[in-house]
Amino acid sequence: MSSPQREESVEDCAVRERVRALAGLAEEIRARPCAQAVRLVAVDGRGGAGKSTLARALAVACGGAPVVRVDDFLYWRDIEGWWPRLEREAVRPLLSGLPARFRVRDWANDPLGQGLGRWAMVPPADVVIVEGITSSRQAISADLTMALWVQTPRGERLRRAIDRDGPQRRSLWIEWMRLEDEFFARDGAAERADHVVCGQPRIPCDLATQAVLLDSR
């Protein structure tokens, strides 16, 4: 098995980059057959990879597709325990053509716990994006119209995380990265992805309308 460092080598990333218009990716999503009420698209990858940036831009390219954020469900120190609620309250209703209705994780008042805050609703649509870590996990892989994996070198991901959350969270992020490595080694999400997107591209691109894909397979 390849090490996380080898899998995310920026040198390997650079030689395989190619720009893809998000409008073309949206067309590919809509052209794929779908037996569900919605075309569910996962934007997966490790923490700090750039998933949110890609998901927001892809949602626009898909005509304003609704986005389910994994961050509205997860909590620290556990990469599994929160998933059943996300699947029960968001994924399964949407696949049936029903709105997803759930309480959002209260990061402001309970950042290190599991507290929930306001209610949110995500309507069904032709395309719905699930964005966040493990969003293409094996449990729902058969229900996905497309799975995207955002790949960014480990050091850059940690830098982004600390810039966002502060140096006092460094130990939490180190622990979380270990959980990520263990989970994805078992789950194989990156290997199942339809497209791998470079989260730290070296070639010029407009992240609002383009993605840099890695032709690694």
Secondary structure, 3 states (H helix, E strand, C coil): CCCHHHHCCHHHHHHCEEEEEHHHHHHHHHHCCCCCCCEEEEEEECCCCCHHHHHHHHHHHCCCCCEEEHHHCCECCECCCCHHHHHHHHHHHHHCCCCEEEEEECCCCCCCCCCEEEEEEECCCCEEEEECCCCCCHHHHCCEEEEEEEECCHHHHHHHHHHHHCHHHHHHHHHHHHHHHHHHHHHCHHHHCCEEEECCCCCCCCCCCEEEEECCC
